[in-house]
Amino acid sequence: MTDAAIHIAILLNDDPPYKDLMKASFVSSILKTAPNAEIDFYDPIMDRGYPDPATYALIILSGGVIDPMGEQPWQLEEQRYIRDTVAHFPLVRLLGIGWGHQTIAVAFGGRVGTVEKAEVRRTLNDWRDVNDQESYR
């Protein structure tokens, strides 16, 4: 018995010169976990192409370099698409990566911005056991 294929749509929210490498990276990574996955790519910037949510289990919004708070027509269209997908297809999962997750937040009224100075601590004391609920109180 073979596993059923999962249908995945990927919105490429950037138009880099390395787009083919980006696609290949998505395909390689996904197929390692879901070898029967069927993957389709869409270009919301140039083609204004969006997948029919009724035909996908997962829609991935890729990263990008434009300000997620921007109001270019394609950005506003993508935000509408996100809201409509969530409202009318609640079983379809959305996964945003970088710009994609920021845009999901903006689509639902969130705000994102830049930080003046990012601070990341990487000491043993900063890592907590996720199973140790007491460490989060």
N, CA, C and O atoms as CSV, one atom per row, in Angstrom:
chain,resi,resn,atom,element,x,y,z
A,1,MET,N,N,0.836,-1.175,0.000
A,1,MET,CA,C,0.000,0.000,0.000
A,1,MET,C,C,0.886,1.245,0.000
A,1,MET,O,O,1.782,1.367,0.835
A,2,THR,N,N,0.644,2.161,-0.922
A,2,THR,CA,C,1.447,3.379,-0.988
A,2,THR,C,C,0.719,4.528,-0.314
A,2,THR,O,O,-0.510,4.576,-0.273
A,3,ASP,N,N,1.502,5.437,0.205
A,3,ASP,CA,C,0.919,6.614,0.834
A,3,ASP,C,C,0.305,7.507,-0.234
A,3,ASP,O,O,0.839,7.637,-1.336
A,4,ALA,N,N,-0.822,8.117,0.107
A,4,ALA,CA,C,-1.462,9.046,-0.815
A,4,ALA,C,C,-0.573,10.277,-0.978
A,4,ALA,O,O,0.126,10.684,-0.049
A,5,ALA,N,N,-0.612,10.844,-2.146
A,5,ALA,CA,C,0.181,12.035,-2.417
A,5,ALA,C,C,-0.442,13.241,-1.731
A,5,ALA,O,O,-1.663,13.399,-1.707
A,6,ILE,N,N,0.407,14.079,-1.180
A,6,ILE,CA,C,-0.045,15.354,-0.637
A,6,ILE,C,C,0.184,16.408,-1.717
A,6,ILE,O,O,1.243,16.449,-2.342
A,7,HIS,N,N,-0.800,17.244,-1.924
A,7,HIS,CA,C,-0.691,18.300,-2.931
A,7,HIS,C,C,-0.243,19.580,-2.249
A,7,HIS,O,O,-0.882,20.055,-1.310
A,8,ILE,N,N,0.871,20.137,-2.736
A,8,ILE,CA,C,1.463,21.328,-2.130
A,8,ILE,C,C,1.631,22.405,-3.190
A,8,ILE,O,O,2.145,22.151,-4.279
A,9,ALA,N,N,1.192,23.609,-2.854
A,9,ALA,CA,C,1.401,24.765,-3.726
A,9,ALA,C,C,2.417,25.680,-3.051
A,9,ALA,O,O,2.386,25.873,-1.836
A,10,ILE,N,N,3.314,26.237,-3.854
A,10,ILE,CA,C,4.315,27.162,-3.326
A,10,ILE,C,C,4.213,28.479,-4.080
A,10,ILE,O,O,4.341,28.522,-5.303
A,11,LEU,N,N,3.980,29.556,-3.328
A,11,LEU,CA,C,3.957,30.896,-3.908
A,11,LEU,C,C,5.364,31.469,-3.794
A,11,LEU,O,O,5.867,31.669,-2.689
A,12,LEU,N,N,5.995,31.732,-4.924
A,12,LEU,CA,C,7.339,32.304,-4.928
A,12,LEU,C,C,7.212,33.823,-4.892
A,12,LEU,O,O,6.920,34.453,-5.908
A,13,ASN,N,N,7.433,34.401,-3.724
A,13,ASN,CA,C,7.223,35.821,-3.502
A,13,ASN,C,C,8.476,36.649,-3.718
A,13,ASN,O,O,8.702,37.644,-3.028
A,14,ASP,N,N,9.265,36.247,-4.651
A,14,ASP,CA,C,10.488,36.953,-5.001
A,14,ASP,C,C,10.845,36.511,-6.413
A,14,ASP,O,O,10.416,35.450,-6.867
A,15,ASP,N,N,11.619,37.312,-7.091
A,15,ASP,CA,C,12.022,36.954,-8.450
A,15,ASP,C,C,13.541,37.036,-8.565
A,15,ASP,O,O,14.068,37.841,-9.332
A,16,PRO,N,N,14.246,36.193,-7.794
A,16,PRO,CA,C,15.705,36.264,-7.789
A,16,PRO,C,C,16.294,35.580,-9.027
A,16,PRO,O,O,15.627,34.782,-9.684
A,17,PRO,N,N,17.530,35.900,-9.326
A,17,PRO,CA,C,18.191,35.237,-10.460
A,17,PRO,C,C,18.402,33.749,-10.209
A,17,PRO,O,O,18.652,32.991,-11.147
A,18,TYR,N,N,18.305,33.333,-8.969
A,18,TYR,CA,C,18.504,31.926,-8.597
A,18,TYR,C,C,17.168,31.207,-8.358
A,18,TYR,O,O,17.101,30.281,-7.550
A,19,LYS,N,N,16.122,31.624,-9.048
A,19,LYS,CA,C,14.786,31.055,-8.834
A,19,LYS,C,C,14.765,29.540,-9.048
A,19,LYS,O,O,14.101,28.818,-8.304
A,20,ASP,N,N,15.481,29.061,-10.050
A,20,ASP,CA,C,15.504,27.610,-10.303
A,20,ASP,C,C,16.129,26.855,-9.136
A,20,ASP,O,O,15.679,25.762,-8.790
A,21,LEU,N,N,17.163,27.431,-8.529
A,21,LEU,CA,C,17.781,26.793,-7.360
A,21,LEU,C,C,16.819,26.810,-6.176
A,21,LEU,O,O,16.767,25.856,-5.399
A,22,MET,N,N,16.061,27.893,-6.040
A,22,MET,CA,C,15.085,27.990,-4.960
A,22,MET,C,C,14.025,26.901,-5.117
A,22,MET,O,O,13.664,26.227,-4.152
A,23,LYS,N,N,13.536,26.740,-6.342
A,23,LYS,CA,C,12.532,25.701,-6.602
A,23,LYS,C,C,13.112,24.317,-6.296
A,23,LYS,O,O,12.468,23.496,-5.643
A,24,ALA,N,N,14.319,24.070,-6.768
A,24,ALA,CA,C,14.954,22.764,-6.552
A,24,ALA,C,C,15.141,22.489,-5.063
A,24,ALA,O,O,14.992,21.349,-4.621
A,25,SER,N,N,15.462,23.514,-4.292
A,25,SER,CA,C,15.633,23.347,-2.856
A,25,SER,C,C,14.311,22.976,-2.185
A,25,SER,O,O,14.272,22.094,-1.328
A,26,PHE,N,N,13.230,23.652,-2.577
A,26,PHE,CA,C,11.918,23.308,-2.034
A,26,PHE,C,C,11.572,21.857,-2.362
A,26,PHE,O,O,11.173,21.092,-1.484
A,27,VAL,N,N,11.728,21.489,-3.626
A,27,VAL,CA,C,11.369,20.137,-4.060
A,27,VAL,C,C,12.194,19.100,-3.310
A,27,VAL,O,O,11.643,18.124,-2.802
A,28,SER,N,N,13.492,19.296,-3.235
A,28,SER,CA,C,14.373,18.347,-2.558
A,28,SER,C,C,13.990,18.191,-1.081
A,28,SER,O,O,13.904,17.074,-0.570
A,29,SER,N,N,13.767,19.301,-0.415
A,29,SER,CA,C,13.430,19.256,1.011
A,29,SER,C,C,12.090,18.575,1.260
A,29,SER,O,O,11.961,17.757,2.171
A,30,ILE,N,N,11.107,18.911,0.456
A,30,ILE,CA,C,9.767,18.342,0.643
A,30,ILE,C,C,9.757,16.844,0.344
A,30,ILE,O,O,9.162,16.063,1.086
A,31,LEU,N,N,10.410,16.451,-0.733
A,31,LEU,CA,C,10.380,15.042,-1.122
A,31,LEU,C,C,11.125,14.137,-0.138
A,31,LEU,O,O,10.880,12.932,-0.101
A,32,LYS,N,N,12.024,14.703,0.651
A,32,LYS,CA,C,12.691,13.895,1.681
A,32,LYS,C,C,11.711,13.466,2.758
A,32,LYS,O,O,11.859,12.398,3.352
A,33,THR,N,N,10.714,14.294,3.008
A,33,THR,CA,C,9.731,13.987,4.041
A,33,THR,C,C,8.472,13.367,3.481
A,33,THR,O,O,7.855,12.509,4.113
A,34,ALA,N,N,8.094,13.801,2.302
A,34,ALA,CA,C,6.864,13.319,1.659
A,34,ALA,C,C,7.197,12.923,0.223
A,34,ALA,O,O,6.970,13.701,-0.703
A,35,PRO,N,N,7.734,11.717,0.031
A,35,PRO,CA,C,8.219,11.298,-1.294
A,35,PRO,C,C,7.151,11.292,-2.388
A,35,PRO,O,O,7.477,11.381,-3.571
A,36,ASN,N,N,5.882,11.189,-2.003
A,36,ASN,CA,C,4.813,11.174,-3.002
A,36,ASN,C,C,4.177,12.547,-3.220
A,36,ASN,O,O,3.147,12.658,-3.884
A,37,ALA,N,N,4.783,13.577,-2.666
A,37,ALA,CA,C,4.201,14.919,-2.772
A,37,ALA,C,C,4.135,15.379,-4.227
A,37,ALA,O,O,5.026,15.114,-5.035
A,38,GLU,N,N,3.057,16.068,-4.517
A,38,GLU,CA,C,2.905,16.728,-5.816
A,38,GLU,C,C,3.016,18.218,-5.552
A,38,GLU,O,O,2.223,18.785,-4.801
A,39,ILE,N,N,4.008,18.852,-6.177
A,39,ILE,CA,C,4.362,20.240,-5.870
A,39,ILE,C,C,4.157,21.114,-7.100
A,39,ILE,O,O,4.642,20.804,-8.188
A,40,ASP,N,N,3.434,22.205,-6.910
A,40,ASP,CA,C,3.222,23.185,-7.982
A,40,ASP,C,C,3.699,24.547,-7.511
A,40,ASP,O,O,3.529,24.903,-6.345
A,41,PHE,N,N,4.292,25.303,-8.415
A,41,PHE,CA,C,4.779,26.638,-8.097
A,41,PHE,C,C,3.899,27.691,-8.754
A,41,PHE,O,O,3.386,27.505,-9.857
A,42,TYR,N,N,3.741,28.810,-8.038
A,42,TYR,CA,C,2.953,29.931,-8.537
A,42,TYR,C,C,3.747,31.216,-8.351
A,42,TYR,O,O,4.535,31.352,-7.415
A,43,ASP,N,N,3.521,32.158,-9.269
A,43,ASP,CA,C,4.213,33.441,-9.237
A,43,ASP,C,C,3.197,34.564,-9.054
A,43,ASP,O,O,2.604,35.029,-10.027
A,44,PRO,N,N,2.993,35.001,-7.810
A,44,PRO,CA,C,2.003,36.044,-7.566
A,44,PRO,C,C,2.463,37.439,-7.993
A,44,PRO,O,O,1.650,38.359,-8.069
A,45,ILE,N,N,3.745,37.601,-8.270
A,45,ILE,CA,C,4.255,38.924,-8.635
A,45,ILE,C,C,4.063,39.188,-10.115
A,45,ILE,O,O,3.382,40.142,-10.491
A,46,MET,N,N,4.648,38.362,-10.952
A,46,MET,CA,C,4.602,38.599,-12.403
A,46,MET,C,C,3.343,38.020,-13.048
A,46,MET,O,O,2.712,38.670,-13.881
A,47,ASP,N,N,2.982,36.798,-12.662
A,47,ASP,CA,C,1.843,36.127,-13.299
A,47,ASP,C,C,0.530,36.378,-12.577
A,47,ASP,O,O,-0.545,36.096,-13.107
A,48,ARG,N,N,0.623,36.911,-11.356
A,48,ARG,CA,C,-0.553,37.069,-10.499
A,48,ARG,C,C,-1.295,35.739,-10.374
A,48,ARG,O,O,-2.523,35.692,-10.316
A,49,GLY,N,N,-0.506,34.654,-10.333
A,49,GLY,CA,C,-1.087,33.324,-10.254
A,49,GLY,C,C,-1.241,32.851,-8.827
A,49,GLY,O,O,-0.319,32.952,-8.018
A,50,TYR,N,N,-2.420,32.334,-8.529
A,50,TYR,CA,C,-2.699,31.790,-7.205
A,50,TYR,C,C,-3.343,30.418,-7.360
A,50,TYR,O,O,-4.152,30.204,-8.262
A,51,PRO,N,N,-2.982,29.492,-6.477
A,51,PRO,CA,C,-3.558,28.146,-6.561
A,51,PRO,C,C,-5.005,28.115,-6.070
A,51,PRO,O,O,-5.417,28.930,-5.245
A,52,ASP,N,N,-5.751,27.170,-6.588
A,52,ASP,CA,C,-7.104,26.923,-6.098
A,52,ASP,C,C,-6.960,26.163,-4.781
A,52,ASP,O,O,-6.532,25.008,-4.783
A,53,PRO,N,N,-7.311,26.789,-3.657
A,53,PRO,CA,C,-7.111,26.132,-2.363
A,53,PRO,C,C,-7.845,24.799,-2.231
A,53,PRO,O,O,-7.447,23.953,-1.430
A,54,ALA,N,N,-8.890,24.606,-2.990
A,54,ALA,CA,C,-9.644,23.354,-2.904
A,54,ALA,C,C,-8.824,22.158,-3.362
A,54,ALA,O,O,-9.185,21.019,-3.069
A,55,THR,N,N,-7.738,22.390,-4.069
A,55,THR,CA,C,-6.952,21.284,-4.614
A,55,THR,C,C,-5.637,21.034,-3.876
A,55,THR,O,O,-4.845,20.189,-4.293
A,56,TYR,N,N,-5.402,21.760,-2.785
A,56,TYR,CA,C,-4.143,21.623,-2.056
A,56,TYR,C,C,-4.377,21.393,-0.570
A,56,TYR,O,O,-5.333,21.908,0.010
A,57,ALA,N,N,-3.486,20.609,0.037
A,57,ALA,CA,C,-3.515,20.399,1.486
A,57,ALA,C,C,-2.640,21.437,2.186
A,57,ALA,O,O,-2.871,21.781,3.346
A,58,LEU,N,N,-1.639,21.925,1.469
A,58,LEU,CA,C,-0.672,22.859,2.041
A,58,LEU,C,C,-0.313,23.910,1.004
A,58,LEU,O,O,-0.051,23.595,-0.157
A,59,ILE,N,N,-0.305,25.164,1.443
A,59,ILE,CA,C,0.147,26.262,0.589
A,59,ILE,C,C,1.277,26.954,1.329
A,59,ILE,O,O,1.104,27.432,2.449
A,60,ILE,N,N,2.450,27.000,0.679
A,60,ILE,CA,C,3.629,27.616,1.268
A,60,ILE,C,C,3.849,28.981,0.637
A,60,ILE,O,O,3.848,29.111,-0.587
A,61,LEU,N,N,4.034,29.989,1.461
A,61,LEU,CA,C,4.372,31.332,0.998
A,61,LEU,C,C,5.859,31.527,1.240
A,61,LEU,O,O,6.309,31.529,2.385
A,62,SER,N,N,6.618,31.690,0.176
A,62,SER,CA,C,8.068,31.787,0.308
A,62,SER,C,C,8.484,33.140,0.865
A,62,SER,O,O,7.668,34.039,1.065
A,63,GLY,N,N,9.779,33.247,1.106
A,63,GLY,CA,C,10.343,34.513,1.534
A,63,GLY,C,C,10.433,35.489,0.375
A,63,GLY,O,O,10.163,35.144,-0.775
A,64,GLY,N,N,10.809,36.690,0.698
A,64,GLY,CA,C,10.970,37.739,-0.293
A,64,GLY,C,C,11.757,38.881,0.318
A,64,GLY,O,O,12.089,38.852,1.503
A,65,VAL,N,N,12.055,39.893,-0.496
A,65,VAL,CA,C,12.882,40.989,-0.008
A,65,VAL,C,C,12.127,42.314,0.088
A,65,VAL,O,O,12.699,43.314,0.521
A,66,ILE,N,N,10.880,42.339,-0.299
A,66,ILE,CA,C,10.104,43.573,-0.263
A,66,ILE,C,C,9.490,43.760,1.129
A,66,ILE,O,O,9.286,42.786,1.854
A,67,ASP,N,N,9.204,44.980,1.490
A,67,ASP,CA,C,8.602,45.285,2.782
A,67,ASP,C,C,7.230,44.622,2.894
A,67,ASP,O,O,6.348,44.922,2.090
A,68,PRO,N,N,7.022,43.727,3.869
A,68,PRO,CA,C,5.724,43.058,3.996
A,68,PRO,C,C,4.587,44.006,4.354
A,68,PRO,O,O,3.416,43.653,4.210
A,69,MET,N,N,4.923,45.208,4.818
A,69,MET,CA,C,3.894,46.199,5.131
A,69,MET,C,C,3.552,47.046,3.906
A,69,MET,O,O,2.714,47.945,3.987
A,70,GLY,N,N,4.195,46.765,2.777
A,70,GLY,CA,C,3.960,47.527,1.561
A,70,GLY,C,C,2.551,47.325,1.015
A,70,GLY,O,O,1.825,46.418,1.422
A,71,GLU,N,N,2.191,48.199,0.084
A,71,GLU,CA,C,0.832,48.152,-0.465
A,71,GLU,C,C,0.832,48.081,-1.983
A,71,GLU,O,O,-0.035,48.659,-2.639
A,72,GLN,N,N,1.809,47.370,-2.538
A,72,GLN,CA,C,1.780,47.162,-3.977
A,72,GLN,C,C,0.572,46.302,-4.307
A,72,GLN,O,O,0.177,45.467,-3.494
A,73,PRO,N,N,-0.027,46.484,-5.481
A,73,PRO,CA,C,-1.244,45.730,-5.811
A,73,PRO,C,C,-1.113,44.222,-5.625
A,73,PRO,O,O,-2.039,43.588,-5.120
A,74,TRP,N,N,0.008,43.637,-6.018
A,74,TRP,CA,C,0.144,42.178,-5.867
A,74,TRP,C,C,0.204,41.775,-4.400
A,74,TRP,O,O,-0.253,40.690,-4.040
A,75,GLN,N,N,0.767,42.643,-3.535
A,75,GLN,CA,C,0.817,42.338,-2.100
A,75,GLN,C,C,-0.590,42.356,-1.502
A,75,GLN,O,O,-0.952,41.466,-0.734
A,76,LEU,N,N,-1.368,43.356,-1.852
A,76,LEU,CA,C,-2.737,43.442,-1.339
A,76,LEU,C,C,-3.573,42.270,-1.844
A,76,LEU,O,O,-4.426,41.747,-1.127
A,77,GLU,N,N,-3.319,41.869,-3.083
A,77,GLU,CA,C,-4.025,40.713,-3.646
A,77,GLU,C,C,-3.650,39.433,-2.900
A,77,GLU,O,O,-4.508,38.588,-2.642
A,78,GLU,N,N,-2.375,39.290,-2.557
A,78,GLU,CA,C,-1.942,38.099,-1.824
A,78,GLU,C,C,-2.545,38.086,-0.417
A,78,GLU,O,O,-2.931,37.029,0.081
A,79,GLN,N,N,-2.627,39.246,0.219
A,79,GLN,CA,C,-3.253,39.311,1.537
A,79,GLN,C,C,-4.728,38.919,1.461
A,79,GLN,O,O,-5.219,38.213,2.342
A,80,ARG,N,N,-5.439,39.361,0.432
A,80,ARG,CA,C,-6.843,38.953,0.243
A,80,ARG,C,C,-6.934,37.446,0.030
A,80,ARG,O,O,-7.808,36.781,0.586
A,81,TYR,N,N,-6.018,36.918,-0.782
A,81,TYR,CA,C,-5.986,35.481,-1.045
A,81,TYR,C,C,-5.811,34.704,0.264
A,81,TYR,O,O,-6.489,33.701,0.486
A,82,ILE,N,N,-4.912,35.161,1.119
A,82,ILE,CA,C,-4.666,34.503,2.406
A,82,ILE,C,C,-5.943,34.515,3.246
A,82,ILE,O,O,-6.358,33.477,3.762
A,83,ARG,N,N,-6.557,35.673,3.381
A,83,ARG,CA,C,-7.776,35.777,4.196
A,83,ARG,C,C,-8.892,34.903,3.634
A,83,ARG,O,O,-9.575,34.211,4.389
A,84,ASP,N,N,-9.084,34.926,2.312
A,84,ASP,CA,C,-10.128,34.115,1.680
A,84,ASP,C,C,-9.862,32.622,1.867
A,84,ASP,O,O,-10.784,31.847,2.123
A,85,THR,N,N,-8.599,32.228,1.736
A,85,THR,CA,C,-8.254,30.818,1.908
A,85,THR,C,C,-8.578,30.356,3.331
A,85,THR,O,O,-9.181,29.300,3.517
A,86,VAL,N,N,-8.187,31.131,4.317
A,86,VAL,CA,C,-8.456,30.766,5.708
A,86,VAL,C,C,-9.956,30.739,5.980
A,86,VAL,O,O,-10.443,29.849,6.678
A,87,ALA,N,N,-10.690,31.706,5.437
A,87,ALA,CA,C,-12.134,31.800,5.691
A,87,ALA,C,C,-12.924,30.678,5.020
A,87,ALA,O,O,-13.865,30.142,5.606
A,88,HIS,N,N,-12.544,30.323,3.798
A,88,HIS,CA,C,-13.351,29.382,3.017
A,88,HIS,C,C,-12.786,27.970,2.929
A,88,HIS,O,O,-13.487,27.047,2.516
A,89,PHE,N,N,-11.531,27.797,3.310
A,89,PHE,CA,C,-10.885,26.479,3.241
A,89,PHE,C,C,-10.110,26.231,4.535
A,89,PHE,O,O,-8.881,26.170,4.515
A,90,PRO,N,N,-10.810,26.088,5.646
A,90,PRO,CA,C,-10.139,25.995,6.945
A,90,PRO,C,C,-9.242,24.766,7.121
A,90,PRO,O,O,-8.407,24.745,8.026
A,91,LEU,N,N,-9.394,23.757,6.286
A,91,LEU,CA,C,-8.536,22.576,6.410
A,91,LEU,C,C,-7.235,22.702,5.633
A,91,LEU,O,O,-6.332,21.882,5.800
A,92,VAL,N,N,-7.132,23.709,4.794
A,92,VAL,CA,C,-5.894,23.936,4.042
A,92,VAL,C,C,-4.901,24.626,4.972
A,92,VAL,O,O,-5.230,25.626,5.609
A,93,ARG,N,N,-3.706,24.095,5.045
A,93,ARG,CA,C,-2.677,24.662,5.904
A,93,ARG,C,C,-1.869,25.699,5.131
A,93,ARG,O,O,-1.542,25.500,3.961
A,94,LEU,N,N,-1.552,26.805,5.797
A,94,LEU,CA,C,-0.666,27.822,5.243
A,94,LEU,C,C,0.636,27.797,6.028
A,94,LEU,O,O,0.631,27.733,7.257
A,95,LEU,N,N,1.745,27.848,5.312
A,95,LEU,CA,C,3.063,27.916,5.940
A,95,LEU,C,C,3.805,29.088,5.325
A,95,LEU,O,O,4.071,29.102,4.123
A,96,GLY,N,N,4.134,30.059,6.144
A,96,GLY,CA,C,4.895,31.203,5.664
A,96,GLY,C,C,6.340,31.092,6.098
A,96,GLY,O,O,6.631,30.739,7.241
A,97,ILE,N,N,7.245,31.397,5.181
A,97,ILE,CA,C,8.674,31.374,5.467
A,97,ILE,C,C,9.199,32.798,5.304
A,97,ILE,O,O,9.105,33.376,4.221
A,98,GLY,N,N,9.749,33.361,6.374
A,98,GLY,CA,C,10.287,34.727,6.298
A,98,GLY,C,C,9.210,35.727,5.916
A,98,GLY,O,O,8.259,35.946,6.666
A,99,TRP,N,N,9.363,36.325,4.759
A,99,TRP,CA,C,8.385,37.295,4.255
A,99,TRP,C,C,6.989,36.689,4.247
A,99,TRP,O,O,6.010,37.383,4.520
A,100,GLY,N,N,6.890,35.409,3.938
A,100,GLY,CA,C,5.589,34.738,3.876
A,100,GLY,C,C,4.867,34.744,5.206
A,100,GLY,O,O,3.668,35.021,5.247
A,101,HIS,N,N,5.563,34.446,6.303
A,101,HIS,CA,C,4.884,34.437,7.605
A,101,HIS,C,C,4.559,35.857,8.050
A,101,HIS,O,O,3.556,36.081,8.727
A,102,GLN,N,N,5.394,36.809,7.677
A,102,GLN,CA,C,5.093,38.200,8.005
A,102,GLN,C,C,3.840,38.670,7.253
A,102,GLN,O,O,3.015,39.396,7.807
A,103,THR,N,N,3.707,38.260,6.017
A,103,THR,CA,C,2.551,38.662,5.220
A,103,THR,C,C,1.267,38.018,5.740
A,103,THR,O,O,0.203,38.634,5.690
A,104,ILE,N,N,1.357,36.789,6.235
A,104,ILE,CA,C,0.182,36.177,6.860
A,104,ILE,C,C,-0.255,37.028,8.048
A,104,ILE,O,O,-1.447,37.282,8.226
A,105,ALA,N,N,0.702,37.470,8.859
A,105,ALA,CA,C,0.375,38.320,10.007
A,105,ALA,C,C,-0.262,39.626,9.548
A,105,ALA,O,O,-1.272,40.047,10.112
A,106,VAL,N,N,0.303,40.267,8.546
A,106,VAL,CA,C,-0.222,41.538,8.032
A,106,VAL,C,C,-1.631,41.348,7.475
A,106,VAL,O,O,-2.487,42.217,7.648
A,107,ALA,N,N,-1.877,40.222,6.811
A,107,ALA,CA,C,-3.199,39.956,6.226
A,107,ALA,C,C,-4.288,39.946,7.288
A,107,ALA,O,O,-5.447,40.238,6.994
A,108,PHE,N,N,-3.922,39.612,8.521
A,108,PHE,CA,C,-4.902,39.555,9.604
A,108,PHE,C,C,-4.765,40.711,10.591
A,108,PHE,O,O,-5.182,40.616,11.745
A,109,GLY,N,N,-4.171,41.801,10.114
A,109,GLY,CA,C,-4.119,43.009,10.919
A,109,GLY,C,C,-2.852,43.214,11.729
A,109,GLY,O,O,-2.737,44.200,12.458
A,110,GLY,N,N,-1.909,42.305,11.614
A,110,GLY,CA,C,-0.652,42.452,12.349
A,110,GLY,C,C,0.243,43.499,11.711
A,110,GLY,O,O,0.012,43.941,10.586
A,111,ARG,N,N,1.251,43.879,12.443
A,111,ARG,CA,C,2.237,44.827,11.940
A,111,ARG,C,C,3.614,44.207,12.126
A,111,ARG,O,O,3.879,43.530,13.119
A,112,VAL,N,N,4.468,44.447,11.170
A,112,VAL,CA,C,5.846,43.984,11.277
A,112,VAL,C,C,6.763,45.155,10.966
A,112,VAL,O,O,6.356,46.116,10.312
A,113,GLY,N,N,7.975,45.074,11.425
A,113,GLY,CA,C,8.932,46.151,11.177
A,113,GLY,C,C,10.337,45.660,11.406
A,113,GLY,O,O,10.578,44.478,11.652
A,114,THR,N,N,11.250,46.586,11.320
A,114,THR,CA,C,12.648,46.235,11.534
A,114,THR,C,C,13.018,46.518,12.985
A,114,THR,O,O,12.388,47.340,13.651
A,115,VAL,N,N,14.029,45.839,13.454
A,115,VAL,CA,C,14.532,46.087,14.799
A,115,VAL,C,C,15.830,46.873,14.669
A,115,VAL,O,O,16.602,46.686,13.729
A,116,GLU,N,N,16.047,47.750,15.629
A,116,GLU,CA,C,17.265,48.562,15.616
A,116,GLU,C,C,18.498,47.688,15.811
A,116,GLU,O,O,19.481,47.794,15.078
A,117,LYS,N,N,18.418,46.820,16.823
A,117,LYS,CA,C,19.552,45.964,17.135
A,117,LYS,C,C,19.023,44.614,17.585
A,117,LYS,O,O,18.334,44.523,18.601
A,118,ALA,N,N,19.334,43.586,16.851
A,118,ALA,CA,C,18.895,42.247,17.216
A,118,ALA,C,C,19.889,41.646,18.211
A,118,ALA,O,O,21.101,41.824,18.085
A,119,GLU,N,N,19.362,40.947,19.181
A,119,GLU,CA,C,20.218,40.294,20.158
A,119,GLU,C,C,19.825,38.828,20.233
A,119,GLU,O,O,18.665,38.496,20.475
A,120,VAL,N,N,20.772,37.980,20.028
A,120,VAL,CA,C,20.542,36.543,20.134
A,120,VAL,C,C,21.559,35.992,21.119
A,120,VAL,O,O,22.766,36.163,20.949
A,121,ARG,N,N,21.058,35.334,22.141
A,121,ARG,CA,C,21.945,34.704,23.112
A,121,ARG,C,C,22.018,33.220,22.810
A,121,ARG,O,O,21.006,32.568,22.553
A,122,ARG,N,N,23.204,32.715,22.844
A,122,ARG,CA,C,23.379,31.287,22.600
A,122,ARG,C,C,24.263,30.694,23.696
A,122,ARG,O,O,25.418,30.333,23.466
A,123,THR,N,N,23.695,30.607,24.871
A,123,THR,CA,C,24.399,29.953,25.966
A,123,THR,C,C,23.565,28.776,26.430
A,123,THR,O,O,22.367,28.714,26.152
A,124,LEU,N,N,24.173,27.866,27.117
A,124,LEU,CA,C,23.450,26.691,27.588
A,124,LEU,C,C,22.299,27.067,28.503
A,124,LEU,O,O,21.289,26.365,28.539
A,125,ASN,N,N,22.428,28.156,29.241
A,125,ASN,CA,C,21.377,28.563,30.159
A,125,ASN,C,C,20.124,29.071,29.431
A,125,ASN,O,O,19.044,29.106,30.020
A,126,ASP,N,N,20.255,29.456,28.183
A,126,ASP,CA,C,19.114,29.988,27.430
A,126,ASP,C,C,18.237,28.893,26.838
A,126,ASP,O,O,17.076,29.144,26.515
A,127,TRP,N,N,18.766,27.690,26.690
A,127,TRP,CA,C,18.000,26.612,26.084
A,127,TRP,C,C,17.247,25.864,27.173
A,127,TRP,O,O,17.824,25.468,28.186
A,128,ARG,N,N,15.970,25.677,26.955
A,128,ARG,CA,C,15.139,24.988,27.946
A,128,ARG,C,C,14.613,23.697,27.354
A,128,ARG,O,O,14.423,23.572,26.144
A,129,ASP,N,N,14.387,22.762,28.219
A,129,ASP,CA,C,13.779,21.506,27.808
A,129,ASP,C,C,12.307,21.783,27.506
A,129,ASP,O,O,11.562,22.200,28.393
A,130,VAL,N,N,11.886,21.556,26.269
A,130,VAL,CA,C,10.500,21.860,25.896
A,130,VAL,C,C,9.506,20.989,26.645
A,130,VAL,O,O,8.321,21.315,26.704
A,131,ASN,N,N,9.969,19.889,27.216
A,131,ASN,CA,C,9.069,19.020,27.982
A,131,ASN,C,C,8.991,19.433,29.458
A,131,ASN,O,O,8.174,18.907,30.214
A,132,ASP,N,N,9.839,20.367,29.851
A,132,ASP,CA,C,9.874,20.808,31.239
A,132,ASP,C,C,9.001,22.055,31.372
A,132,ASP,O,O,9.475,23.178,31.201
A,133,GLN,N,N,7.741,21.847,31.675
A,133,GLN,CA,C,6.798,22.960,31.756
A,133,GLN,C,C,7.118,23.927,32.886
A,133,GLN,O,O,6.765,25.104,32.814
A,134,GLU,N,N,7.791,23.437,33.940
A,134,GLU,CA,C,8.146,24.312,35.068
A,134,GLU,C,C,9.119,25.411,34.634
A,134,GLU,O,O,9.096,26.505,35.197
A,135,SER,N,N,9.963,25.142,33.652
A,135,SER,CA,C,10.952,26.131,33.249
A,135,SER,C,C,10.306,27.312,32.504
A,135,SER,O,O,10.963,28.326,32.270
A,136,TYR,N,N,9.048,27.188,32.140
A,136,TYR,CA,C,8.360,28.267,31.426
A,136,TYR,C,C,7.477,29.100,32.349
A,136,TYR,O,O,6.763,29.984,31.875
A,137,ARG,N,N,7.507,28.845,33.625
A,137,ARG,CA,C,6.643,29.602,34.553
A,137,ARG,C,C,7.384,30.696,35.221
A,137,ARG,O,O,6.811,31.426,36.029
